[in-house]
């Protein structure tokens, strides 16, 4: 029998492995703005509904199934409209000042506490454009239109273009309701960030993937052989032990938008989610999280050639 040798299990790239402090994680917009040619808002807030199947015709060159009908697994993400809550003006990665939109929903004012000393108009901000180097927007979703929840989710979203284009975009669209089809297009490659399914307290076998010991092991099978040497006389944080599993912030890279549709066209209800009322994204493959989990969708700054050259013609949605 060959010698069992597994010096380390689990990736140190994700550390510490603890519960996320918020359900909607933040995004580093710098690489997205540098690589993307997209103008206006670069991100959107969506809610995972569930998975389904899509009957498509494969028109991809050099594909084994070219010209044939195939079934592709998809994730349905419902995207209610979103609006701009405020605009932040940055200098050297610090917030110089912030402009709050005065034309807001009454329900939003009841649920969010606004600061009192940040009432700077856009006209005053325009005079100080030479002091700033970046503009971002605080956007909020309007989930009451899809009846999934009552409290809106807030997210700081980057804006594409140079400084003048960003300011003109804000000035023209600060009171506008944005739809997901205004920002993304069919066949676009996007990254999706969100939290994984929480699994609570789990042992090292499930948490790190270490192997089981022999059934004749003296002190248990589902645990490491030892916790470290006598010297130094302490347990390293690299030793796989039990702890929190799931509810971690993760990014799913290079996801293809198969189609963008109105939710009213989906006739069936989705288990653990219900009836879909708003616009939806059909994303190829699976996405992390439970039903009703908040997700951030934004253009992928590092696209793969394999996903970009895929070409599918949507025929029908299957339950």
C-alpha positions as a Markdown table, in Angstrom:
| # | Residue | x | y | z |
|---|---|---|---|---|
| 1 | Unk | 0.0 | 0.0 | 0.0 |
| 2 | Unk | 1.5 | 3.4 | -0.9 |
| 3 | Unk | 2.3 | 5.9 | 1.8 |
| 4 | Unk | -0.5 | 8.3 | 2.6 |
| 5 | Unk | 1.0 | 11.8 | 2.4 |
| 6 | Unk | -1.2 | 14.9 | 2.6 |
| 7 | Unk | 0.7 | 17.7 | 4.3 |
| 8 | Unk | -1.9 | 20.4 | 4.0 |
| 9 | Unk | -5.6 | 20.6 | 3.2 |
| 10 | Unk | -7.7 | 23.8 | 2.6 |
| 11 | Unk | -6.7 | 27.0 | 1.0 |
| 12 | Unk | -5.1 | 29.8 | 3.0 |
| 13 | Unk | -6.4 | 32.3 | 0.4 |
| 14 | Unk | -9.7 | 32.5 | 2.3 |
| 15 | Unk | -8.8 | 33.5 | 5.8 |
| 16 | Unk | -10.1 | 33.9 | 8.4 |
| 17 | Unk | -13.0 | 31.4 | 7.9 |
| 18 | Unk | -15.7 | 33.2 | 9.8 |
| 19 | Unk | -19.2 | 34.5 | 9.1 |
| 20 | Unk | -19.5 | 37.5 | 6.9 |
| 21 | Unk | -20.4 | 40.7 | 8.9 |
| 22 | Unk | -22.9 | 41.8 | 6.2 |
| 23 | Unk | -25.1 | 40.1 | 3.7 |
| 24 | Unk | -24.2 | 42.4 | 0.8 |
| 25 | Unk | -20.4 | 42.4 | 0.4 |
| 26 | Unk | -18.4 | 45.3 | -1.0 |
| 27 | Unk | -16.6 | 45.3 | -4.4 |
| 28 | Unk | -13.3 | 46.8 | -5.4 |
| 29 | Unk | -14.3 | 48.9 | -8.5 |
| 30 | Unk | -10.8 | 49.9 | -9.5 |
| 31 | Unk | -10.0 | 46.9 | -11.8 |
| 32 | Unk | -13.6 | 46.9 | -13.1 |
| 33 | Unk | -13.3 | 50.6 | -14.2 |
| 34 | Unk | -9.8 | 50.1 | -15.7 |
| 35 | Unk | -10.7 | 47.1 | -17.9 |
| 36 | Unk | -14.3 | 47.9 | -18.8 |
| 37 | Unk | -15.4 | 50.2 | -21.6 |
| 38 | Unk | -18.9 | 50.4 | -20.2 |
| 39 | Unk | -20.2 | 53.9 | -19.3 |
| 40 | Unk | -22.6 | 54.8 | -16.4 |
| 41 | Unk | -23.3 | 52.5 | -13.5 |
| 42 | Unk | -21.1 | 49.4 | -13.5 |
| 43 | Unk | -23.0 | 47.2 | -11.1 |
| 44 | Unk | -26.5 | 46.0 | -10.1 |
| 45 | Unk | -28.2 | 44.3 | -7.1 |
| 46 | Unk | -30.0 | 41.1 | -7.8 |
| 47 | Unk | -31.7 | 38.4 | -5.7 |
| 48 | Unk | -31.2 | 34.7 | -6.4 |
| 49 | Unk | -34.5 | 32.9 | -7.2 |
| 50 | Unk | -33.3 | 29.4 | -8.0 |
| 51 | Unk | -32.2 | 27.2 | -10.9 |
| 52 | Unk | -33.9 | 26.0 | -14.0 |
| 53 | Unk | -33.1 | 24.6 | -17.5 |
| 54 | Unk | -32.8 | 26.4 | -20.8 |
| 55 | Unk | -33.4 | 24.7 | -24.2 |
| 56 | Unk | -30.9 | 26.3 | -26.6 |
| 57 | Unk | -29.4 | 25.8 | -30.0 |
| 58 | Unk | -25.6 | 25.6 | -30.0 |
| 59 | Unk | -24.1 | 27.9 | -32.6 |
| 60 | Unk | -20.6 | 27.9 | -31.2 |
| 61 | Unk | -17.8 | 27.3 | -33.7 |
| 62 | Unk | -15.7 | 24.2 | -33.2 |
| 63 | Unk | -18.3 | 22.8 | -30.7 |
| 64 | Unk | -19.2 | 19.1 | -30.7 |
| 65 | Unk | -22.9 | 20.0 | -30.5 |
| 66 | Unk | -22.9 | 22.8 | -33.1 |
| 67 | Unk | -26.3 | 23.1 | -34.8 |
| 68 | Unk | -27.9 | 20.8 | -32.2 |
| 69 | Unk | -30.4 | 21.6 | -29.4 |
| 70 | Unk | -29.0 | 21.1 | -25.9 |
| 71 | Unk | -30.2 | 21.8 | -22.4 |
| 72 | Unk | -28.1 | 24.2 | -20.3 |
| 73 | Unk | -28.5 | 24.6 | -16.5 |
| 74 | Unk | -29.1 | 28.3 | -15.5 |
| 75 | Unk | -29.6 | 30.4 | -12.4 |
| 76 | Unk | -32.5 | 32.8 | -12.3 |
| 77 | Unk | -31.6 | 36.2 | -10.7 |
| 78 | Unk | -34.5 | 38.6 | -10.2 |
| 79 | Unk | -33.4 | 42.3 | -10.5 |
| 80 | Unk | -35.8 | 44.9 | -9.2 |
| 81 | Unk | -35.2 | 48.6 | -10.3 |
| 82 | Unk | -32.6 | 50.6 | -8.4 |
| 83 | Unk | -32.1 | 54.3 | -7.8 |
| 84 | Unk | -29.3 | 56.6 | -6.7 |
| 85 | Unk | -29.4 | 57.5 | -3.1 |
| 86 | Unk | -26.3 | 59.7 | -3.0 |
| 87 | Unk | -23.1 | 60.6 | -4.8 |
| 88 | Unk | -19.6 | 60.4 | -3.3 |
| 89 | Unk | -16.7 | 62.5 | -4.4 |
| 90 | Unk | -13.3 | 61.0 | -3.7 |
| 91 | Unk | -9.7 | 62.3 | -3.4 |
| 92 | Unk | -6.8 | 59.9 | -2.9 |
| 93 | Unk | -9.3 | 57.1 | -1.9 |
| 94 | Unk | -10.9 | 59.3 | 0.8 |
| 95 | Unk | -14.4 | 60.8 | 0.7 |
| 96 | Unk | -14.2 | 64.6 | 0.4 |
| 97 | Unk | -17.9 | 65.3 | 0.4 |
| 98 | Unk | -21.2 | 63.6 | -0.5 |
| 99 | Unk | -24.4 | 64.8 | -2.3 |
| 100 | Unk | -27.7 | 63.2 | -1.1 |
| 101 | Unk | -30.6 | 62.9 | -3.5 |
| 102 | Unk | -33.5 | 65.0 | -2.2 |
| 103 | Unk | -36.1 | 63.2 | -4.3 |
| 104 | Unk | -36.4 | 59.9 | -2.5 |
| 105 | Unk | -39.2 | 57.5 | -1.6 |
| 106 | Unk | -41.0 | 58.2 | 1.7 |
| 107 | Unk | -40.5 | 54.6 | 2.8 |
| 108 | Unk | -36.8 | 54.9 | 2.3 |
| 109 | Unk | -36.5 | 58.0 | 4.6 |
| 110 | Unk | -38.2 | 56.0 | 7.4 |
| 111 | Unk | -35.8 | 53.1 | 7.2 |
| 112 | Unk | -32.4 | 54.9 | 6.6 |
| 113 | Unk | -30.8 | 57.5 | 8.9 |
| 114 | Unk | -29.4 | 60.3 | 6.8 |
| 115 | Unk | -26.5 | 62.5 | 8.0 |
| 116 | Unk | -27.3 | 66.1 | 8.7 |
| 117 | Unk | -24.2 | 67.9 | 7.6 |
| 118 | Unk | -23.7 | 66.6 | 4.0 |
| 119 | Unk | -26.1 | 68.8 | 2.1 |
| 120 | Unk | -24.0 | 69.8 | -0.9 |
| 121 | Unk | -25.7 | 70.4 | -4.2 |
| 122 | Unk | -24.4 | 69.2 | -7.5 |
| 123 | Unk | -23.8 | 72.8 | -8.6 |
| 124 | Unk | -21.5 | 73.3 | -5.6 |
| 125 | Unk | -19.8 | 70.0 | -6.3 |
| 126 | Unk | -19.2 | 71.0 | -10.0 |
| 127 | Unk | -17.1 | 74.0 | -8.8 |
| 128 | Unk | -14.9 | 71.7 | -6.9 |
| 129 | Unk | -14.2 | 69.1 | -9.6 |
| 130 | Unk | -10.6 | 70.0 | -9.7 |
| 131 | Unk | -10.2 | 68.8 | -6.1 |
| 132 | Unk | -11.5 | 65.2 | -6.8 |
| 133 | Unk | -10.2 | 62.2 | -8.7 |
| 134 | Unk | -13.2 | 59.8 | -8.6 |
| 135 | Unk | -17.0 | 59.7 | -8.3 |
| 136 | Unk | -19.1 | 56.8 | -7.1 |
| 137 | Unk | -22.8 | 56.4 | -6.4 |
| 138 | Unk | -24.6 | 54.8 | -3.5 |
| 139 | Unk | -27.5 | 52.9 | -5.1 |
| 140 | Unk | -30.4 | 51.2 | -3.5 |
| 141 | Unk | -32.7 | 48.4 | -4.7 |
| 142 | Unk | -36.5 | 48.7 | -4.7 |
| 143 | Unk | -37.5 | 45.2 | -3.5 |
| 144 | Unk | -41.1 | 46.2 | -2.8 |
| 145 | Unk | -41.8 | 45.9 | -6.5 |
| 146 | Unk | -40.9 | 42.2 | -6.5 |
| 147 | Unk | -42.4 | 41.6 | -3.0 |
| 148 | Unk | -39.4 | 39.6 | -1.9 |
| 149 | Unk | -38.6 | 41.9 | 1.1 |
| 150 | Unk | -39.3 | 45.4 | 2.4 |
| 151 | Unk | -36.0 | 46.9 | 3.4 |
| 152 | Unk | -33.9 | 48.1 | 0.4 |
| 153 | Unk | -30.2 | 47.1 | 0.0 |
| 154 | Unk | -27.6 | 49.8 | -0.3 |
| 155 | Unk | -24.4 | 49.4 | -2.3 |
| 156 | Unk | -21.6 | 51.7 | -3.4 |
| 157 | Unk | -21.2 | 51.3 | -7.2 |
| 158 | Unk | -18.5 | 52.5 | -9.5 |
| 159 | Unk | -19.2 | 54.6 | -12.6 |
| 160 | Unk | -17.5 | 54.1 | -15.9 |
| 161 | Unk | -15.9 | 56.9 | -18.0 |
| 162 | Unk | -13.6 | 59.9 | -17.2 |
| 163 | Unk | -14.4 | 62.4 | -14.5 |
| 164 | Unk | -16.5 | 64.7 | -16.7 |
| 165 | Unk | -18.5 | 61.8 | -18.1 |
| 166 | Unk | -19.2 | 60.6 | -14.6 |
| 167 | Unk | -20.4 | 63.9 | -13.4 |
| 168 | Unk | -22.7 | 64.4 | -16.5 |
| 169 | Unk | -24.1 | 60.9 | -16.0 |
| 170 | Unk | -24.9 | 61.7 | -12.3 |
| 171 | Unk | -26.5 | 65.0 | -13.2 |
| 172 | Unk | -28.8 | 63.6 | -15.8 |
| 173 | Unk | -29.8 | 60.3 | -14.0 |
| 174 | Unk | -29.8 | 61.1 | -10.3 |
| 175 | Unk | -33.6 | 60.8 | -10.2 |
| 176 | Unk | -33.9 | 58.0 | -12.7 |
| 177 | Unk | -35.0 | 54.4 | -12.0 |
| 178 | Unk | -32.4 | 52.0 | -13.5 |
| 179 | Unk | -33.4 | 48.6 | -14.9 |
| 180 | Unk | -31.1 | 45.7 | -15.4 |
| 181 | Unk | -31.4 | 45.8 | -19.2 |
| 182 | Unk | -30.1 | 49.4 | -19.1 |
| 183 | Unk | -26.8 | 48.2 | -17.7 |
| 184 | Unk | -26.2 | 44.7 | -19.0 |
| 185 | Unk | -26.8 | 43.0 | -22.4 |
| 186 | Unk | -27.5 | 39.5 | -23.6 |
| 187 | Unk | -24.3 | 37.3 | -24.0 |
| 188 | Unk | -22.3 | 39.7 | -21.7 |
| 189 | Unk | -19.7 | 38.1 | -19.4 |
| 190 | Unk | -20.1 | 39.2 | -15.7 |
| 191 | Unk | -18.7 | 38.5 | -12.3 |
| 192 | Unk | -21.1 | 37.8 | -9.4 |
| 193 | Unk | -20.3 | 38.3 | -5.8 |
| 194 | Unk | -22.3 | 37.1 | -2.9 |
| 195 | Unk | -22.4 | 35.0 | 0.2 |
| 196 | Unk | -22.3 | 31.2 | 0.2 |
| 197 | Unk | -24.8 | 29.0 | 2.0 |
| 198 | Unk | -24.2 | 29.0 | 5.7 |
| 199 | Unk | -23.6 | 25.5 | 7.1 |
| 200 | Unk | -22.9 | 26.4 | 10.8 |
| 201 | Unk | -20.3 | 24.6 | 12.8 |
| 202 | Unk | -18.6 | 21.7 | 11.0 |
| 203 | Unk | -15.7 | 19.4 | 11.6 |
| 204 | Unk | -12.3 | 19.5 | 9.7 |
| 205 | Unk | -13.2 | 16.8 | 7.2 |
| 206 | Unk | -16.1 | 18.9 | 5.8 |
| 207 | Unk | -14.5 | 22.2 | 6.4 |
| 208 | Unk | -11.0 | 21.6 | 4.9 |
| 209 | Unk | -11.4 | 18.3 | 3.1 |
| 210 | Unk | -8.9 | 16.3 | 5.1 |
| 211 | Unk | -8.9 | 12.5 | 4.6 |
| 212 | Unk | -10.4 | 10.0 | 7.0 |
| 213 | Unk | -8.0 | 8.0 | 9.1 |
| 214 | Unk | -8.1 | 4.2 | 9.4 |
| 215 | Unk | -10.9 | 2.5 | 11.2 |
| 216 | Unk | -8.3 | 1.3 | 13.7 |
| 217 | Unk | -7.2 | 4.8 | 14.6 |
| 218 | Unk | -6.9 | 5.3 | 18.3 |
| 219 | Unk | -8.4 | 8.7 | 18.8 |
| 220 | Unk | -11.1 | 9.1 | 16.1 |
| 221 | Unk | -11.3 | 9.0 | 12.4 |
| 222 | Unk | -12.7 | 12.5 | 11.5 |
| 223 | Unk | -9.9 | 14.6 | 13.0 |
| 224 | Unk | -6.2 | 15.4 | 12.2 |
| 225 | Unk | -3.5 | 13.0 | 13.4 |
| 226 | Unk | -2.0 | 15.6 | 15.7 |
| 227 | Unk | -2.2 | 19.3 | 16.4 |
| 228 | Unk | 1.5 | 20.1 | 16.0 |
| 229 | Unk | 4.9 | 19.4 | 17.5 |
| 230 | Unk | 5.9 | 19.7 | 21.2 |
| 231 | Unk | 8.2 | 22.5 | 20.3 |
| 232 | Unk | 7.0 | 25.2 | 19.6 |
| 233 | Unk | 4.4 | 24.3 | 22.2 |
| 234 | Unk | 1.4 | 26.0 | 20.6 |
| 235 | Unk | -1.3 | 25.1 | 18.0 |
| 236 | Unk | -0.8 | 26.9 | 14.6 |
| 237 | Unk | -3.7 | 28.5 | 12.9 |
| 238 | Unk | -2.9 | 26.4 | 9.8 |
| 239 | Unk | -4.0 | 23.2 | 11.6 |
| 240 | Unk | -7.4 | 22.1 | 10.3 |
| 241 | Unk | -9.9 | 22.2 | 13.1 |
| 242 | Unk | -13.7 | 22.5 | 13.5 |
| 243 | Unk | -15.4 | 25.9 | 13.1 |
| 244 | Unk | -17.7 | 28.1 | 11.0 |
| 245 | Unk | -18.5 | 26.7 | 7.5 |
| 246 | Unk | -20.3 | 28.7 | 4.8 |
| 247 | Unk | -21.7 | 32.2 | 4.9 |
| 248 | Unk | -18.5 | 33.4 | 3.3 |
| 249 | Unk | -18.1 | 36.2 | 0.7 |
| 250 | Unk | -17.1 | 34.6 | -2.7 |
| 251 | Unk | -16.9 | 35.7 | -6.4 |
| 252 | Unk | -18.1 | 33.6 | -9.2 |
| 253 | Unk | -16.0 | 34.6 | -12.3 |
| 254 | Unk | -16.9 | 34.8 | -16.0 |
| 255 | Unk | -20.6 | 34.0 | -16.0 |
| 256 | Unk | -22.5 | 34.3 | -19.3 |
| 257 | Unk | -25.8 | 36.1 | -19.4 |
| 258 | Unk | -27.9 | 33.8 | -21.5 |
| 259 | Unk | -30.9 | 36.1 | -21.7 |
| 260 | Unk | -32.7 | 39.0 | -20.0 |
| 261 | Unk | -36.5 | 38.7 | -19.7 |
| 262 | Unk | -39.5 | 40.1 | -18.0 |
| 263 | Unk | -40.5 | 38.1 | -15.0 |
| 264 | Unk | -44.2 | 38.1 | -16.1 |
| 265 | Unk | -43.2 | 35.7 | -18.9 |
| 266 | Unk | -42.2 | 33.0 | -16.3 |
| 267 | Unk | -45.5 | 31.3 | -15.6 |
| 268 | Unk | -44.3 | 28.8 | -12.9 |
| 269 | Unk | -43.4 | 29.5 | -9.3 |
| 270 | Unk | -39.9 | 28.7 | -8.0 |
| 271 | Unk | -39.6 | 26.6 | -4.9 |
| 272 | Unk | -38.6 | 28.5 | -1.7 |
| 273 | Unk | -38.9 | 31.8 | -3.7 |
| 274 | Unk | -42.4 | 32.2 | -5.2 |
| 275 | Unk | -43.7 | 34.1 | -8.2 |
| 276 | Unk | -41.3 | 36.2 | -10.2 |
| 277 | Unk | -42.5 | 39.8 | -10.9 |
| 278 | Unk | -39.5 | 41.8 | -12.0 |
| 279 | Unk | -36.9 | 41.6 | -14.7 |
| 280 | Unk | -34.6 | 38.5 | -14.5 |
| 281 | Unk | -31.2 | 37.4 | -15.7 |
| 282 | Unk | -30.6 | 33.9 | -16.9 |
| 283 | Unk | -27.0 | 33.1 | -15.9 |
| 284 | Unk | -25.3 | 30.0 | -17.2 |
| 285 | Unk | -24.4 | 27.5 | -14.5 |
| 286 | Unk | -24.9 | 27.7 | -10.7 |
| 287 | Unk | -24.4 | 30.7 | -8.4 |
| 288 | Unk | -23.6 | 30.5 | -4.7 |
| 289 | Unk | -26.1 | 31.3 | -2.0 |
| 290 | Unk | -29.6 | 30.4 | -0.9 |
| 291 | Unk | -32.9 | 31.6 | -2.5 |
| 292 | Unk | -33.5 | 35.3 | -1.9 |
| 293 | Unk | -29.8 | 35.8 | -1.3 |
| 294 | Unk | -28.5 | 39.3 | -2.4 |
| 295 | Unk | -26.0 | 39.3 | -5.3 |
| 296 | Unk | -23.8 | 41.9 | -6.9 |
| 297 | Unk | -23.5 | 41.7 | -10.7 |
| 298 | Unk | -20.8 | 43.6 | -12.5 |
| 299 | Unk | -18.7 | 43.4 | -15.8 |
| 300 | Unk | -15.9 | 40.9 | -15.7 |
| 301 | Unk | -12.5 | 42.5 | -15.9 |
| 302 | Unk | -10.7 | 39.3 | -16.8 |
| 303 | Unk | -12.7 | 37.4 | -19.4 |
| 304 | Unk | -11.8 | 34.0 | -20.7 |
| 305 | Unk | -11.8 | 33.3 | -24.4 |
| 306 | Unk | -13.7 | 30.1 | -24.0 |
| 307 | Unk | -16.8 | 31.8 | -22.4 |
| 308 | Unk | -16.7 | 34.8 | -24.7 |
| 309 | Unk | -16.9 | 32.7 | -27.9 |
| 310 | Unk | -19.8 | 30.6 | -26.8 |
| 311 | Unk | -22.9 | 31.3 | -28.9 |
| 312 | Unk | -26.3 | 30.0 | -27.9 |
| 313 | Unk | -29.8 | 30.7 | -29.4 |
| 314 | Unk | -32.4 | 30.5 | -26.7 |
| 315 | Unk | -35.5 | 28.5 | -27.6 |
| 316 | Unk | -37.5 | 27.8 | -24.4 |
| 317 | Unk | -37.3 | 27.9 | -20.6 |
| 318 | Unk | -37.8 | 24.6 | -18.9 |
| 319 | Unk | -38.8 | 24.1 | -15.3 |
